[in-house]
Amino acid sequence: MHICCIGCGAYVAGELAREFRVKLFFYNPNIYPEDEYKKRLQETKRIAEKMKLDLIVGAYDHKAWLKMIAGHETDPERGGRCRLCYRDRLRSTAEKAVAESMDYFTSTLSVSPHKDARLISKTGQEMSGRYGVKFLDRDFKKRDGFKKSCELSRQLDLYRQDYCGCEFSRHET
């Protein structure tokens, strides 16, 4: 399961653990500044240990991410920059699922009301076809998922950021 932050990830992982053996995949080259990336990763490690979940950490190459989204720096949230970012993170998650011999891959991205769940679904299905691993297609914000993730964050005293992660979304808040 791709995880962008543990605030949303703890809730989704708990829900999925009822049906699946969950492994967390922290791959977020979009997060800026690097201190923010490290803060989110440390919090993810802490909760993964507490919840007894395996955690795989992907490479952090923010410069490569900036090259990938070049020309989309001024796009609004849910625009072309986000489409490229979803694609990169879901591609990497599908590749990791194949490398780890997993039956499914998914992402916590859809728990956020700021994310385009239909586009995440479409991109996940595309990566599923490309890599031959099933995409667990769920809109995790349904049935008050986002609200529940916020409540669980308070209960676990989790750090919750106030922006998506990239420097461009940071300026939108």
C-alpha positions, 0 to 999 in steps of 0.5 A: 500500500502506497502511503503518503503520510501516516495520518491517512495511512494508519486509518487505511492500513487498519481497515485493510488489515481486516482483509489483507496482510498489509505492507506500507510503501513510503514513496514520496519524492514530491515532498518538500522541503526535505525536513518535511519528508523526514518528519513524515517518514519518521512518523510513518516508521513509528506507527508502522512499528506500533501497528506491526506493519512492514515498511518499505521506503522508496528512493527520495529524489526530489530533483527528478520529481521536479524534472518530471513535473516541469511546466506544471508548477502553476497547475492548481491542486488536482491539475496536471501536476497532480496527475503526473505525481499520482502516475509516478507514485502508483507506477512505483507502487505497482513495480514494488508490488511485482518485485515483492510478489504481492497480489494487490497494490493500492494507495492512501491518496484517495482518502483525502478530499483534496485528491481526485479519486476517479483519476487515482482509480483510472491511473491505478487500473492503468498500472495494473494492466501495465504491470500485471498486478491487481489494483485494489480500487477503493475510495477510502474517503467514503463512509467518513474515511477522512474524518475517521483518519483525522480522529485516529490521528488525534488518538495516536497523537500523529503529526498531520501536515497542512499541505499535500507535500510539494512546494507548489501545494504548500503555497496553495494553503 
